[in-house]
Amino acid sequence: MSAIPQSAIANPQSQPGPLAGIRVLDLATMLAGPYGATLLGDLGADVIKVESHYGDDSRHLGPERDGERSPFLSINRNKRAIILDLTRPPASEVLARLAKTADIVITNVRDPALSRLGLSYEQVCEHRPDVIWIGVTAFGADGPYAGRPGIDFLAQGFAGLLALNGEPDRPPVRVTVPLVDVMTSLLVANGALTALHVRTQTGKGQRIDVALLDALVHAQCSGLGAYFLNGEVIPKTGNRSQYFSPSGVYPTADGKQVVITCPSEKFFRNLCQALEVTWVEDPRFASIEQRLRNEDDLERLIAKRCQDFSQEELLQRLVDHDVLTAPINGIPEVVQDPQIRHNDMIVATRHPKLGPLDVTGVPLHLHGTPGSVRLSPPLHGQHTEEILSELGYSRDEIAALMRERIVGTNPKGFPSS
């Protein structure tokens, strides 16, 4: 295990976390791999993000302020950043020194570039035999689709999510939130933690392969289970449920909306009490089966009744009567939601260029050894000199690597940590 320098910790009040002493090399781009590394950083690992002079692709997409873009900022907290041009042969020595200190290496580079850059499992093992190496691909490390490029959207097509999402008799609709990438990042972190446990018992590292396609097939257990059981193919139902009613989105008097869903008789009775209606006595709605048969009638009644209340008033009624309900929040409402704030899922950091910057927080709440957000998302090459110095390079050697553009650093005027 490698020691984490004190300069890497921006907030001395934060506990170091359960993975303190573990070093992760993040050699991946975009979302699934980097976000998995972020989760390990949240838990205390020293995550070093290795980028080319161009940088992670996410540094060049989406909303921008002062040259910094939200896709990168949103998923790369708790990392230090180094610029290393792995296409140049002299960079191999720097990579070797880095790899010797690394417990975990995460990459989504595809072959033949993977091997050309010296990043394959076998090549990294030459520097660190007990390394835990995680390769993220779209469809799998081998097999008929191996080597194909892929992103979240394509996995949604292959694994049946597009076919299920949207309104009946309408074209498929992509799930906008990158859920497949995020689920894959959880598998990256889970695989890393599992392999660390194995290494403490055996002293051996291992290779781990994680695929976006596998993550979504894993999530499709319910739909696939119905097909395995009796050949049933789940239809698109929009906001409705295939198995119970009511379940949907309903308008309120102030032009807003709420979610209401009733998967059992108890919740339907609670809904009727909250809305002060007698639908439980109506034979059309006497059971789950009857409510499904008469779903259109029930939906119209609920929609009309909900418009007698403002969203706030309706939500309070429903909550008071133990009904499954939620508002339809936009992003501004999410940021101000009291439960999200209470859960510390919005965390203030100080970015060296942008100043105060909120990021999402740590979703795993360990009570004995909690994680924390210690570092804001790094500038491109922000910690290059710091990391090289830790690896034993002298000032003159670092300057020479800079002149040859083997490595790079952040623009002058911004601190390294």
N, C-alpha and C positions, 0 to 999 in steps of 0.2 A: 504494500500500500504506500502511496505517496503522501507526503505532508502537504497540507494546504497552507500557503503563505497568508499571514495576517492581512496583507494588503489586498487580498481578494475579498475580504469581508467588509462591505460598505457600512453595515449597521452593527456596531459592536454589541448592541443590546439583544440582537437576535441570537438564539441558541444555535450552535453549529449544525444540529440535525443529526439523525441517526446514521447517515452515510458520510459523515465527516471522515476524511482520510482516504476516501475513494476518489480516484480521478477518472473522468470520462472524456474521451475525445469525440467531439461531435463533428463528423466529416460528412454529414448529410445536408440536404437542402430542402427548402420549402417547409412542409408541415409535419408529416408523420414521424420521421426520424428525429428532427430537431426538437419536436415537442416531447418525445419520449425522453430525450436528454434533459430537457427542462424539468420534467418531473423528478428526475434523479437529482438535479440541482436543487430543486425545492426541498429535497430531503437531506441536503447538506453536502452532496458530492461537489467536487471542484470540476466544473464542466468547462473545457476549453473548446471553443468553436474555431475550427480551422477553415479558412476561406481563401479563395483565390483573390487576385487583385480585383476581379470583377465583383466578387462577393456572392453570397447566397442570392439565388434568384428572387427571393422574397424581399430583398432590399430594393428591387426595381419595379414593384407592383403596388397598385392601390393608392389610397389617400396619402398625401405627403405634406410635411411641414419642415422647412429648413433642410431639405434633402434627406430626411428620415421618413420612412414609409411604414404605415400601420401593419401590413402583414408580418414584417420582420419584428417590429416592436411588440406585437401582440403575443408572440410565442417564444421569445428568446431571453426571458428574464433569467437571472441567476447563472450567467455565463461570462467568461472572459473570452476575448477575441484576438486571434492572431491571423495575419495574412501570410500565407506560404504558397509559393508557386510550385506545386508538385509536378508540373510539366518540365521543370528544369532539373537536370541531374544533381546539381549541388544541394537541392532541397532534400535529397534522400537522407543526408546525414542529420538534418534538423528533424525530419520525420522519425528517424531511428531513435534519436534522443527522447523525443516526445513519447513514442510508443513504449519505450522502456519504462516510463513512469505511469503508463495508463493501465488501469484495471479493466476498463470497458471501452470498446471502440464501436461507434455507430456510423454506418454509412448507407447511402442508397445509390452509390455509383454503380452503373452497370458495366459488365465486361463487354468489350475488351479494355475499356478505359480503367476499370477497377485494377486490373493487374498491371497495366501500363504505369499507373500512378503509384504502384507499390502498396495497394490497400487491401489486397485479398487476405483471407484468413491465414493462409499459409505464409504469406509474406510478413504479415504483422507478427505472427508467432515466432519468426526468426529474431525479433527484437524482444518480445515478451511471451515466452512459451505458455504461461498460464493466463493469457488474455481472454477476456470474454468479448467475442466479436459478434456484432449483430448486423445482419444485412437486411435492409428493408427493400422489398420489391413490390411491384404492382400485383403480379399474378403468381409468383413462386420462383424459387431459385433455379428450378429445372422443370421439365415437362413441356407440353406443346406450346405454351405461351411464354416460356422463359425468354428473357431478353427484350420483350416488347416494352415500349414506354407505356406508362399508365398513370392516371390520377384518380382521385375520388370519384369523379363523374363516370368514368369507365367501369369502375368496380360496381357502381350502382346499377349499370346496365347488365353486367355479367351475372350478378348475384340476385337479380330479380327485384331490387328495390324500386327501380323506375317503373316496372310493370305494375307495382302495387300502389304507387304514390299518386295522388290526385283524385279528381272527381270521376265517378263512373261515366263511361261513354265520352270521356275527354282524353286528349293526348297525355302521355306520361309527363310528370313534372319532377325535375331534379330537386332533391333535398338541398336547399341552399347552404345550410350550415355544413361544414366539412366533417360530418359525423364519422365517415369511414376513416379519414386521416386521424381523427382524434381517438377513435377506438383502437386503431393500429398503434398509436403512440402509447396507449395503456399497455398493449401487449409487449411493446419494446421494453418499457419499464419493468413489467412483470417478469419478462424473460431474463432481464439483467439481474433482478433481485434473486430469482430462483437459481441462476447460475452462480451468483456470489455465495449463496448458501451451500451449493454443491462444492464449490472450491474450498470453502472452509473445512469441509469434511474430507476431501480427496486431494487437495492441492492442485487440482487440474482445472484449467479453463475449458471453454468449448465454443463452438460456432453455433449461432442461433439464426434461423431464417424466419422472417415475419413478412407476411404479404397482406396488402389491402384486401384482396379477394377473400382470403381466409377469414379476416376479421369480420367482413360483412356476412359471409356464409354462417359464421358462428352466431351472428346477431339474428339471422333468419331462422332460428331454431323453431319458432312457432309455426311459421308458414310451411317450412319443410316437414315438420312433424305431422301436420294435417295431411300432406301429400303421402308421406310414408304410411300413415295409418289406413287411409281408405281412398287414396287417389284424388282427394279434394284439392282444388286449386283456389286459394283465397282470392276473392275479387277485390277490385278497388272499391272503397266505401267512402272516400272523402273523409269528412270529420265524424261520420257515423261509425258504429261498431258492427261487426258482423254477428256478434254473439249476444248483444243486449241493447236495450233502448230505454230511455233516451241517452244519447251521447252526441254532443255537438257544440257549435258556437252560436250564441244567441245575442241579438241586439238589445241595447238598453235605451232608455228615454233620452239620454244625453249624447247619442250617436256613437257610443262605445260598445264593447262586446265582452261577453264572459264565456268561459268554458264550463259546461255542466255535463257530468257523466254519472250514470247510475248502474253499476254492474251487479246490483243485488236488490232484492225486495226492500231491504232496510233503507237503502239510500233513496229509492223511489218514494217510499213513505215520507222520509225526511224532506225530500224536495217538495212534496205536496203540502206538508205542514209549513214549510218556509214560504211558499207562494200563496198559502191560504186558499187552496183549491181542494176539490173532492174527487180528483181523478182516480184515486185508489178504489173508489166505489163504482167506477165505470167498467162494465164488463170488457170493453175493448182493451183495457189496460190492467187487467186483473192478474197477469203473470208476465214473466219475461217473454214467453212465446207469443202471448197476445199482443204485447207492446211491439214486438218485432213485426207482427202481421199488420198492425195499424200504425206503423211508425210515422207515416206522412201526417196523419191526423194529430198524433201526439206532438210532433215537431211544430206544427202550426200553432197549437194551443200554447206550448211553452214560449215560442217566439213572441206571441201576442202578449202574454202575461209579463214577460221580462221587460217589455217596453213600458210597463207601468212604473218602473223604478229607474233611478240613476244607477250607473255602474257601482258606485260606492255603496249606495243603499242596498242594492241587490246582493252584492258580495257579502255585506255584513249579515243580512238575513240568512243567506245560505251557510255561511260559516257558523252562525249561531245555532243552526239546526243540523250541523254535522253533515253537510252535503259536499260531495267532491266537486270543487269549483276552483277557478283561477281567472284572473283578468287576462286580457290579450295585451300584454305589455310590448311597447316598442323599446328600442335600445335606450332612449333617455329614461324611461320608467324602470328598466332593468337596473340601471346604474344607481337609482335612488331607492330600490326596493329594500325595505328594512330587514328582511330575513337575509338577503344576499349580503348586505352590509354587516349584519350581525355575524355571519359566517366567515367574515374576513375574505370574501371573494373579490373585493375591490381593494387594492393595496396601493398606497402612495409611495412612489420612488422619486429620486432626483436624478434625471438624466444629465450627463455632462454637457450636452449641447442644447437640449430642449428645456431644461429646468424641471419643474414639478411634472411628473408623468404618472398617471394611474395605470396599473396593469392588473390583470386577473390574478387571483391569489391561489393558494395551495389547496387543492380539493380533498386532500387526504389529511384528516385531523388525528394525529397521534397525540395522546394526552401525556405520555411519559417522555417522549423524545420528539416534540413537534418539529415540523419543517417550517420554513419561513422564506419570504422574499428578501434576500440580502443584497442583491445586485440588480440595478436597472438593466434593460437590454443594452448590449455593448455597441459602441461605435465600431465601424469597420476598422479592424486592426488596432483597436484601442489599447490592447494589452500586449502587443507584440514584443516590445522591448522588455517589459516586465517578465514575460514568460521565457524569453531567450536567456535573460540573466539567470533565472532560476535553473535553467538547463546547463549552466556553466559557461555560457558565452561571455567573453569580455566585451567592453565597450567598443574596442577597435574591431573585433570580429562582427559585432552587431552592425556597426557602421558599414563594414565591407559588404555584408549581406544586403543591407539596404541599398547601397550603391549599385549592386548587381541586380537589384529587384528580385532577389530570391525571396525576400520577405518584404513586408510593407507595414506602415503604421498609420495611425489616424492623423488628420490634419493638425498642424501646429496650433497651439492655443487651447487644446482640450486635454485635461489631465488623463493619466493612464489608469487611474482607479479612484 
